[in-house]
Amino acid sequence: DLLLENKFISDGDNAYFDFCNATNFFDHFDNAEIQKFLSDKESDASEISKIIKNNSLALQEIRKGLEKEICRPPAVTSFSDNLPHLTEWRKFALLFTVDARLNFRSGDLDKAVESAISTIQFGYMIQNDSEVLITFLVGDAIMEMGLKELRNILESPDIQMKHLDRISKSLKACNNTYDGYVSATKGEFRVVYQTIDALDNGDMPFFGTPFQQGTFPAGENFGRIFFKRNKTMELFAGNTRNLIESGKKPFSEYKTYDPLEKLVKQPDGFLSFINPNFVGNVFLKLVAPPNILKKLYALDFSISGTELLVILKKYQFDKGKTPEKLEDLVPGYLDKVPLDPYDGKPIRYVSEKKLIYSIGPNLEDQTLVSDDKSPDDIVFQIK
């Protein structure tokens, strides 16, 4: 159940090669100048426009890839496998975001919306078929760039219904983040599986010392006593299944997979760690896939929250005001009120303050009891 499906896809249908080919046309730029521009600080407008122009062929290649259905990179089977394209891909996403901001400032909302959507689609394709967590996280970060830019565009008094319809359609096509999460988590398990085999065979050192029988400095068989291949596989498989199952539930229901917890609580102190698979347990702590559920839930709310902002904007167009409660949007605008992925309850809405929000990973509703936006809650303003 933890194996990845290896479905055949031709190079011509794989957007990965278009995205990689774009790097051949990449013209390096001053990232600091870009960040100043996106932070609304004083920047050189002519330099910003030049950066976009010099990378027009690269962005054209990315858009070519976005017309396809899948981006499947080569399989990653080792922690040492190099993924150099990810750095350039993040920079391409920055360029799309800059292009969206330039068009927004010039009043061309049609182009601004399209560039922001391209950013989201780019990130979604990267993370949706990722086979390692770092790729999923890069796709996550790129999607967030585009979503943030869309929320900025939604604040424009000149936005029209055609823009809202275009945004709604695009977001619905990019809201299944769970499949990419599962693929990345299973892919990470594959890398760990290969690593455990390498440790067991003595092909890989652990803290500089191989585990082959008789080569461990503390004495013959030491490595075999404290490192059990099958037990270690079971640990990582259990952790992987826990992460996959948890992704279907609200964050409030997540429970950490920690086989060492009972050992730590035993009265024997440190000696409780010295068990037949001590090294395997430590290895789990060191290289197990990190808990990226918070990232998954933050992205899910960013998508659903932005979708809700669009719906509220449509309601304003039709009614001339915001609703008193989100239930007023059902069934005319929504089938049901979307849920907060952190606690599984309906997304919070404060009509008098014109904001929607999630309670965030600390699971405490602080915005409702505070005069200011809570830094721990994820808050979107309705303009």
VOPAGU-2260 file (C-alpha; in pm, 1 decimal, decimal comma):
REM VOPAGU-2260
SITE   aa  ch    i         X         Y         Z
SITE  ASP   A    0       0,0       0,0       0,0
SITE  LEU   A    1     304,0     232,1      19,6
SITE  LEU   A    2     425,6     169,3    -334,3
SITE  LEU   A    3     393,1     444,5    -594,3
SITE  GLU   A    4     212,5     364,9    -918,0
SITE  ASN   A    5     447,3     382,8   -1214,9
SITE  LYS   A    6     210,8     491,6   -1490,3
SITE  PHE   A    7     375,6     542,1   -1827,1
SITE  ILE   A    8     390,6     894,3   -1963,0
SITE  SER   A    9     569,8     996,3   -2279,8
SITE  ASP   A   10     826,6    1275,7   -2272,3
SITE  GLY   A   11     604,6    1479,7   -2503,1
SITE  ASP   A   12     316,1    1467,2   -2253,3
SITE  ASN   A   13     534,6    1536,1   -1949,3
SITE  ALA   A   14     548,6    1903,3   -1849,5
SITE  TYR   A   15     865,1    1829,1   -1652,9
SITE  PHE   A   16    1071,6    1853,8   -1970,9
SITE  ASP   A   17     915,7    2188,7   -2065,2
SITE  PHE   A   18     986,0    2322,7   -1717,0
SITE  CYS   A   19    1345,5    2198,2   -1735,2
SITE  ASN   A   20    1389,7    2336,6   -2086,1
SITE  ALA   A   21    1284,5    2676,6   -1953,8
SITE  THR   A   22    1603,7    2685,6   -1748,1
SITE  ASN   A   23    1801,2    2703,8   -2075,9
SITE  PHE   A   24    1647,5    3047,7   -2137,4
SITE  PHE   A   25    1676,3    3168,0   -1778,9
SITE  ASP   A   26    1842,8    3506,3   -1740,0
SITE  HIS   A   27    1968,3    3549,9   -1384,4
SITE  PHE   A   28    1847,2    3856,4   -1197,3
SITE  ASP   A   29    1893,4    4048,2    -874,6
SITE  ASN   A   30    1660,1    3874,5    -631,8
SITE  ALA   A   31    1686,5    4163,3    -382,9
SITE  GLU   A   32    1541,1    4406,1    -638,4
SITE  ILE   A   33    1251,2    4167,0    -703,7
SITE  GLN   A   34    1177,4    4132,0    -332,9
SITE  LYS   A   35    1176,9    4510,2    -287,6
SITE  PHE   A   36     926,6    4540,5    -569,9
SITE  LEU   A   37     695,5    4272,1    -430,6
SITE  SER   A   38     719,5    4428,1     -82,6
SITE  ASP   A   39     601,9    4761,9    -227,3
SITE  LYS   A   40     933,9    4922,4    -139,5
SITE  GLU   A   41    1110,6    5168,2    -367,4
SITE  SER   A   42    1257,8    4976,6    -662,2
SITE  ASP   A   43    1387,6    5038,3   -1013,5
SITE  ALA   A   44    1079,8    4997,6   -1237,0
SITE  SER   A   45    1285,6    4987,7   -1557,0
SITE  GLU   A   46    1505,1    4711,4   -1412,1
SITE  ILE   A   47    1198,7    4508,9   -1311,3
SITE  SER   A   48    1051,7    4536,0   -1662,3
SITE  LYS   A   49    1389,0    4439,5   -1811,1
SITE  ILE   A   50    1403,3    4125,8   -1594,5
SITE  ILE   A   51    1062,5    4014,6   -1720,5
SITE  LYS   A   52    1155,3    4087,3   -2082,7
SITE  ASN   A   53    1486,4    3899,5   -2060,2
SITE  ASN   A   54    1304,3    3593,0   -1924,8
SITE  SER   A   55    1011,4    3601,4   -2166,2
SITE  LEU   A   56    1127,1    3287,2   -2352,1
SITE  ALA   A   57    1167,3    3097,9   -2024,7
SITE  LEU   A   58     815,5    3191,3   -1911,8
SITE  GLN   A   59     685,6    3093,4   -2254,8
SITE  GLU   A   60     827,1    2744,0   -2200,7
SITE  ILE   A   61     663,5    2723,3   -1858,9
SITE  ARG   A   62     326,5    2821,9   -2007,7
SITE  LYS   A   63     375,4    2552,7   -2271,7
SITE  GLY   A   64     413,9    2298,3   -1992,2
SITE  LEU   A   65     105,9    2431,1   -1812,5
SITE  GLU   A   66    -106,2    2322,6   -2109,8
SITE  LYS   A   67     -24,8    1959,7   -2026,1
SITE  GLU   A   68    -181,2    1747,7   -1753,9
SITE  ILE   A   69     113,3    1616,6   -1556,8
SITE  CYS   A   70     464,9    1702,0   -1443,5
SITE  ARG   A   71     652,9    1387,1   -1345,8
SITE  PRO   A   72    1020,0    1426,4   -1252,7
SITE  PRO   A   73    1263,6    1131,7   -1248,4
SITE  ALA   A   74    1228,0     900,4    -949,5
SITE  VAL   A   75    1428,1     994,3    -641,0
SITE  THR   A   76    1577,3     691,4    -467,0
SITE  SER   A   77    1846,5     840,4    -245,8
SITE  PHE   A   78    1894,8    1134,7     -11,3
SITE  SER   A   79    2196,9    1224,8    -224,6
SITE  ASP   A   80    1995,5    1259,6    -547,6
SITE  ASN   A   81    2030,8    1610,6    -684,1
SITE  LEU   A   82    1726,2    1825,3    -766,1
SITE  PRO   A   83    1886,3    2136,8    -917,2
SITE  HIS   A   84    1580,9    2248,0   -1114,0
SITE  LEU   A   85    1383,3    2341,3    -802,7
SITE  THR   A   86    1582,0    2661,6    -744,8
SITE  GLU   A   87    1512,9    2789,9   -1096,0
SITE  TRP   A   88    1147,2    2687,4   -1076,0
SITE  ARG   A   89    1098,8    2902,8    -767,1
SITE  LYS   A   90    1254,9    3194,4    -953,4
SITE  PHE   A   91    1019,3    3141,5   -1247,4
SITE  ALA   A   92     730,7    3158,3   -1000,9
SITE  LEU   A   93     869,6    3488,2    -871,7
SITE  LEU   A   94     872,2    3619,0   -1228,6
SITE  PHE   A   95     507,6    3522,1   -1281,6
SITE  THR   A   96     421,3    3698,1    -956,0
SITE  VAL   A   97     613,7    4009,8   -1059,8
SITE  ASP   A   98     438,7    4007,6   -1397,5
SITE  ALA   A   99     103,2    3986,9   -1220,3
SITE  ARG   A  100     194,5    4281,0    -995,8
SITE  LEU   A  101     319,1    4492,7   -1288,7
SITE  ASN   A  102      -5,3    4438,5   -1477,1
SITE  PHE   A  103    -209,7    4500,8   -1165,2
SITE  ARG   A  104     -38,7    4835,3   -1106,5
SITE  SER   A  105     -87,7    4936,0   -1469,3
SITE  GLY   A  106    -458,7    4853,8   -1446,4
SITE  ASP   A  107    -454,9    4549,4   -1675,8
SITE  LEU   A  108    -648,1    4310,3   -1453,0
SITE  ASP   A  109    -695,3    4055,7   -1732,0
SITE  LYS   A  110    -320,5    3994,4   -1757,0
SITE  ALA   A  111    -269,1    4027,6   -1381,8
SITE  VAL   A  112    -523,9    3753,0   -1313,5
SITE  GLU   A  113    -373,7    3523,2   -1578,7
SITE  SER   A  114     -18,1    3559,8   -1444,0
SITE  ALA   A  115    -131,8    3491,8   -1086,5
SITE  ILE   A  116    -325,5    3186,2   -1205,6
SITE  SER   A  117     -19,7    3064,4   -1399,5
SITE  THR   A  118     179,4    3080,9   -1075,4
SITE  ILE   A  119     -78,7    2867,7    -895,6
SITE  GLN   A  120    -102,6    2616,2   -1180,7
SITE  PHE   A  121     276,4    2591,0   -1195,4
SITE  GLY   A  122     302,3    2513,8    -824,3
SITE  TYR   A  123      11,5    2270,3    -841,2
SITE  MET   A  124     167,4    2070,1   -1123,7
SITE  ILE   A  125     498,0    2050,0    -935,7
SITE  GLN   A  126     343,4    1924,6    -613,1
SITE  ASN   A  127      59,0    1716,0    -751,6
SITE  ASP   A  128     283,0    1436,1    -880,0
SITE  SER   A  129     583,7    1492,6    -656,1
SITE  GLU   A  130     777,8    1188,1    -540,6
SITE  VAL   A  131     973,7    1353,2    -259,9
SITE  LEU   A  132     872,9    1597,6      12,3
SITE  ILE   A  133    1104,8    1880,0     -95,2
SITE  THR   A  134     931,7    1891,4    -435,6
SITE  PHE   A  135     591,3    1900,0    -266,4
SITE  LEU   A  136     705,0    2185,6     -42,5
SITE  VAL   A  137     842,9    2385,4    -335,9
SITE  GLY   A  138     511,9    2341,8    -519,6
SITE  ASP   A  139     332,3    2445,4    -200,7
SITE  ALA   A  140     540,6    2763,4    -173,3
SITE  ILE   A  141     484,4    2851,1    -540,0
SITE  MET   A  142     108,0    2802,8    -509,6
SITE  GLU   A  143     104,9    3031,0    -206,7
SITE  MET   A  144     282,2    3303,2    -407,3
SITE  GLY   A  145       3,4    3296,1    -665,6
SITE  LEU   A  146    -277,1    3275,3    -409,9
SITE  LYS   A  147    -139,9    3575,1    -222,3
SITE  GLU   A  148    -126,6    3769,8    -547,3
SITE  LEU   A  149    -485,0    3673,8    -630,8
SITE  ARG   A  150    -603,4    3797,7    -292,4
SITE  ASN   A  151    -426,3    4125,3    -365,0
SITE  ILE   A  152    -604,5    4149,2    -702,1
SITE  LEU   A  153    -942,5    4077,6    -537,5
SITE  GLU   A  154    -904,1    4402,4    -343,3
SITE  SER   A  155    -918,6    4609,2    -663,2
SITE  PRO   A  156   -1236,4    4819,3    -703,4
SITE  ASP   A  157   -1208,8    4757,1   -1078,4
SITE  ILE   A  158   -1239,1    4380,3   -1063,1
SITE  GLN   A  159   -1523,9    4240,7   -1273,3
SITE  MET   A  160   -1744,6    3934,7   -1265,0
SITE  LYS   A  161   -1550,7    3781,7   -1556,4
SITE  HIS   A  162   -1236,1    3791,0   -1341,5
SITE  LEU   A  163   -1415,8    3628,0   -1050,1
SITE  ASP   A  164   -1550,2    3350,8   -1274,5
SITE  ARG   A  165   -1203,1    3289,1   -1417,8
SITE  ILE   A  166   -1047,5    3272,1   -1072,3
SITE  SER   A  167   -1317,8    3037,4    -939,5
SITE  LYS   A  168   -1274,8    2795,8   -1229,4
SITE  SER   A  169    -896,9    2791,1   -1190,8
SITE  LEU   A  170    -900,5    2735,2    -815,5
SITE  LYS   A  171   -1142,8    2445,0    -845,3
SITE  ALA   A  172    -898,3    2277,4   -1083,2
SITE  CYS   A  173    -612,9    2313,1    -830,9
SITE  ASN   A  174    -773,0    2228,8    -497,3
SITE  ASN   A  175    -681,4    1858,6    -462,2
SITE  THR   A  176    -357,1    1890,6    -267,2
SITE  TYR   A  177    -398,3    1558,2     -86,2
SITE  ASP   A  178    -295,3    1339,6    -382,7
SITE  GLY   A  179      36,6    1523,2    -414,8
SITE  TYR   A  180      89,7    1495,9     -40,5
SITE  VAL   A  181      34,7    1119,0     -50,7
SITE  SER   A  182     263,7    1078,0    -351,1
SITE  ALA   A  183     541,4    1277,7    -184,1
SITE  THR   A  184     505,5    1087,7     144,3
SITE  LYS   A  185     520,8     749,9     -31,1
SITE  GLY   A  186     816,3     868,7    -238,0
SITE  GLU   A  187     998,1     967,8      78,2
SITE  PHE   A  188     935,6     620,0     216,2
SITE  ARG   A  189    1093,8     471,3     -97,7
SITE  VAL   A  190    1407,8     677,4     -36,3
SITE  VAL   A  191    1419,5     563,7     326,7
SITE  TYR   A  192    1363,8     201,2     221,3
SITE  GLN   A  193    1671,7     215,5      -4,2
SITE  THR   A  194    1871,0     386,2     271,7
SITE  ILE   A  195    1783,8     121,5     530,0
SITE  ASP   A  196    1893,3    -150,6     289,2
SITE  ALA   A  197    2220,7      33,6     231,9
SITE  LEU   A  198    2276,9      56,3     607,5
SITE  ASP   A  199    2198,9    -309,3     654,1
SITE  ASN   A  200    2434,2    -412,2     374,1
SITE  GLY   A  201    2713,8    -193,2     504,5
SITE  ASP   A  202    2707,2      25,0     193,5
SITE  MET   A  203    2627,7     336,6     393,2
SITE  PRO   A  204    2787,7     454,5     721,0
SITE  PHE   A  205    2591,5     571,7    1021,7
SITE  PHE   A  206    2784,7     847,1    1200,6
SITE  GLY   A  207    3081,4     742,9     984,8
SITE  THR   A  208    3072,9     375,5    1088,3
SITE  PRO   A  209    2938,9      96,1     865,5
SITE  PHE   A  210    2704,7    -166,2    1012,5
SITE  GLN   A  211    2862,0    -466,3     848,4
SITE  GLN   A  212    2914,6    -747,7    1091,3
SITE  GLY   A  213    3247,6    -727,3    1270,0
SITE  THR   A  214    3335,9    -372,6    1157,5
SITE  PHE   A  215    3163,3    -176,0    1432,2
SITE  PRO   A  216    3431,1     -43,6    1672,8
SITE  ALA   A  217    3251,6    -149,4    1989,9
SITE  GLY   A  218    3288,6    -513,2    1899,4
SITE  GLU   A  219    3171,3    -776,7    1659,6
SITE  ASN   A  220    2793,8    -793,3    1601,7
SITE  PHE   A  221    2730,1    -464,6    1786,5
SITE  GLY   A  222    2565,2    -312,7    1478,6
SITE  ARG   A  223    2350,5    -619,8    1420,9
SITE  ILE   A  224    2230,6    -622,7    1780,3
SITE  PHE   A  225    2116,2    -263,2    1785,8
SITE  PHE   A  226    2002,4    -225,6    1424,2
SITE  LYS   A  227    1726,8    -453,5    1295,0
SITE  ARG   A  228    1641,6    -399,2     928,7
SITE  ASN   A  229    1285,4    -535,9     934,4
SITE  LYS   A  230    1197,6    -364,8    1261,6
SITE  THR   A  231    1325,0     -35,9    1124,2
SITE  MET   A  232    1121,7     -84,2     804,9
SITE  GLU   A  233     813,7    -139,8    1020,3
SITE  LEU   A  234     880,5     184,5    1208,1
SITE  PHE   A  235     905,2     391,7     892,6
SITE  ALA   A  236     607,5     219,1     732,0
SITE  GLY   A  237     399,9     294,9    1042,5
SITE  ASN   A  238     508,1     658,1    1042,0
SITE  THR   A  239     429,0     691,5     669,7
SITE  ARG   A  240      83,2     537,5     706,0
SITE  ASN   A  241      12,6     766,7     999,7
SITE  LEU   A  242     102,3    1075,6     795,4
SITE  ILE   A  243    -111,8     960,4     501,6
SITE  GLU   A  244    -416,8     881,9     715,5
SITE  SER   A  245    -380,7    1203,0     914,1
SITE  GLY   A  246    -398,2    1407,6     594,1
SITE  LYS   A  247    -762,8    1303,1     555,0
SITE  LYS   A  248    -858,0    1441,9     895,3
SITE  PRO   A  249    -856,3    1784,0    1062,9
SITE  PHE   A  250    -525,7    1879,3    1220,8
SITE  SER   A  251    -691,9    1866,6    1563,5
SITE  GLU   A  252    -718,0    1486,6    1526,9
SITE  TYR   A  253    -351,6    1436,1    1438,2
SITE  LYS   A  254    -148,4    1215,3    1670,7
SITE  THR   A  255     228,8    1191,1    1640,7
SITE  TYR   A  256     367,6     848,9    1557,2
SITE  ASP   A  257     633,1     806,6    1825,3
SITE  PRO   A  258     740,6     450,0    1909,1
SITE  LEU   A  259    1001,8     587,5    2150,5
SITE  GLU   A  260     747,8     766,5    2368,2
SITE  LYS   A  261     672,1     464,1    2586,8
SITE  LEU   A  262    1041,4     389,4    2626,5
SITE  VAL   A  263    1116,4     742,0    2742,0
SITE  LYS   A  264     846,9     723,3    3007,7
SITE  GLN   A  265     976,9     398,8    3154,2
SITE  PRO   A  266    1150,3     430,5    3496,5
SITE  ASP   A  267    1476,8     279,4    3372,3
SITE  GLY   A  268    1597,8     614,8    3239,4
SITE  PHE   A  269    1850,5     615,9    2957,9
SITE  LEU   A  270    1887,3     237,0    2965,5
SITE  SER   A  271    1533,7     209,5    2831,8
SITE  PHE   A  272    1667,2     336,2    2498,6
SITE  ILE   A  273    1913,2      48,0    2472,8
SITE  ASN   A  274    1673,5    -195,9    2310,9
SITE  PRO   A  275    1723,8    -447,8    2028,2
SITE  ASN   A  276    1652,5    -180,2    1764,8
SITE  PHE   A  277    1799,4     124,0    1934,7
SITE  VAL   A  278    1974,6     250,4    1620,3
SITE  GLY   A  279    1660,0     200,0    1409,9
SITE  ASN   A  280    1460,6     411,0    1656,0
SITE  VAL   A  281    1721,3     686,2    1649,5
SITE  PHE   A  282    1732,3     670,4    1270,1
SITE  LEU   A  283    1355,3     725,8    1261,2
SITE  LYS   A  284    1400,8    1038,2    1472,8
SITE  LEU   A  285    1677,6    1168,5    1247,4
SITE  VAL   A  286    1548,9    1109,7     895,5
SITE  ALA   A  287    1175,3    1034,3     914,3
SITE  PRO   A  288     970,8    1259,5     686,0
SITE  PRO   A  289     896,3    1579,8     874,8
SITE  ASN   A  290     544,4    1656,1     978,1
SITE  ILE   A  291     433,1    1860,7     678,2
SITE  LEU   A  292      68,2    1841,5     775,5
SITE  LYS   A  293      77,5    2204,2     892,0
SITE  LYS   A  294     195,5    2304,2     544,3
SITE  LEU   A  295     -77,4    2094,8     383,7
SITE  TYR   A  296    -349,1    2248,0     600,5
SITE  ALA   A  297    -219,6    2602,3     554,2
SITE  LEU   A  298    -228,5    2556,9     177,1
SITE  ASP   A  299    -574,9    2399,3     191,3
SITE  PHE   A  300    -708,9    2698,0     383,9
SITE  SER   A  301    -530,8    2939,8     152,4
SITE  ILE   A  302    -712,8    2781,2    -141,3
SITE  SER   A  303   -1055,3    2744,4      22,9
SITE  GLY   A  304   -1025,3    3086,2     186,4
SITE  THR   A  305    -942,5    3252,1    -146,1
SITE  GLU   A  306   -1232,2    3066,5    -310,2
SITE  LEU   A  307   -1457,8    3199,2     -33,9
SITE  LEU   A  308   -1332,6    3555,3     -88,8
SITE  VAL   A  309   -1431,3    3521,7    -455,3
SITE  ILE   A  310   -1779,6    3398,4    -358,4
SITE  LEU   A  311   -1821,1    3685,1    -112,1
SITE  LYS   A  312   -1717,3    3928,3    -385,0
SITE  LYS   A  313   -1981,3    3780,4    -616,5
SITE  TYR   A  314   -2240,6    3818,5    -340,8
SITE  GLN   A  315   -2140,9    4183,6    -302,4
SITE  PHE   A  316   -2183,9    4236,5    -676,4
SITE  ASP   A  317   -2535,8    4092,0    -662,9
SITE  LYS   A  318   -2657,6    4225,6    -327,0
SITE  GLY   A  319   -2450,4    4539,3    -275,1
SITE  LYS   A  320   -2334,5    4418,7      66,3
SITE  THR   A  321   -2162,7    4130,3     243,6
SITE  PRO   A  322   -2379,7    3856,7     401,8
SITE  GLU   A  323   -2458,2    3858,8     772,5
SITE  LYS   A  324   -2341,9    3498,4     797,6
SITE  LEU   A  325   -2179,3    3247,5     565,0
SITE  GLU   A  326   -2491,1    3029,7     571,8
SITE  ASP   A  327   -2658,7    3303,0     363,1
SITE  LEU   A  328   -2440,8    3189,0      72,3
SITE  VAL   A  329   -2605,3    2842,8      73,6
SITE  PRO   A  330   -2741,9    2722,6    -165,4
SITE  GLY   A  331   -2726,9    3012,3    -411,3
SITE  TYR   A  332   -2348,6    3054,2    -406,8
SITE  LEU   A  333   -2219,3    2750,4    -215,9
SITE  ASP   A  334   -2335,4    2392,5    -166,2
SITE  LYS   A  335   -2211,6    2417,9     191,9
SITE  VAL   A  336   -1989,8    2640,6     404,7
SITE  PRO   A  337   -1625,4    2527,3     363,8
SITE  LEU   A  338   -1453,1    2381,2     668,8
SITE  ASP   A  339   -1142,4    2495,0     851,9
SITE  PRO   A  340    -885,5    2218,8     788,6
SITE  TYR   A  341    -734,3    2272,1    1132,2
SITE  ASP   A  342   -1037,6    2177,7    1341,2
SITE  GLY   A  343   -1297,8    2061,2    1087,2
SITE  LYS   A  344   -1547,6    2334,4    1182,2
SITE  PRO   A  345   -1690,6    2592,6     937,7
SITE  ILE   A  346   -1449,7    2870,0     841,8
SITE  ARG   A  347   -1490,1    3163,5    1080,3
SITE  TYR   A  348   -1652,9    3481,6     951,6
SITE  VAL   A  349   -1690,9    3815,6    1128,4
SITE  SER   A  350   -1926,7    4028,0     919,2
SITE  GLU   A  351   -1876,4    4354,3    1111,5
SITE  LYS   A  352   -1498,2    4330,2    1072,6
SITE  LYS   A  353   -1528,3    4195,9     716,8
SITE  LEU   A  354   -1288,6    3907,5     759,9
SITE  ILE   A  355   -1271,1    3530,2     734,5
SITE  TYR   A  356   -1014,3    3323,8     919,5
SITE  SER   A  357    -879,4    2988,4    1030,9
SITE  ILE   A  358    -779,9    2922,8    1391,3
SITE  GLY   A  359    -444,0    2788,9    1271,7
SITE  PRO   A  360    -221,2    2513,5    1413,8
SITE  ASN   A  361    -247,5    2627,5    1775,4
SITE  LEU   A  362    -622,4    2546,2    1752,9
SITE  GLU   A  363    -719,1    2856,0    1952,5
SITE  ASP   A  364    -971,1    3108,8    1824,0
SITE  GLN   A  365    -789,4    3430,2    1911,3
SITE  THR   A  366    -922,2    3662,9    1640,0
SITE  LEU   A  367   -1276,8    3664,7    1775,2
SITE  VAL   A  368   -1165,0    3780,7    2121,5
SITE  SER   A  369    -903,3    4029,9    2001,0
SITE  ASP   A  370    -931,0    4376,6    1852,5
SITE  ASP   A  371    -638,4    4300,8    1624,6
SITE  LYS   A  372    -563,7    4017,2    1384,1
SITE  SER   A  373    -402,8    3732,1    1572,3
SITE  PRO   A  374     -59,2    3630,7    1441,3
SITE  ASP   A  375    -150,0    3266,5    1509,2
SITE  ASP   A  376    -477,9    3270,5    1315,7
SITE  ILE   A  377    -480,0    3285,3     935,2
SITE  VAL   A  378    -689,1    3591,5     852,0
SITE  PHE   A  379    -812,9    3719,2     514,4
SITE  GLN   A  380    -971,7    4062,7     486,2
SITE  ILE   A  381   -1280,6    4120,3     270,8
SITE  LYS   A  382   -1250,0    4441,6      71,8
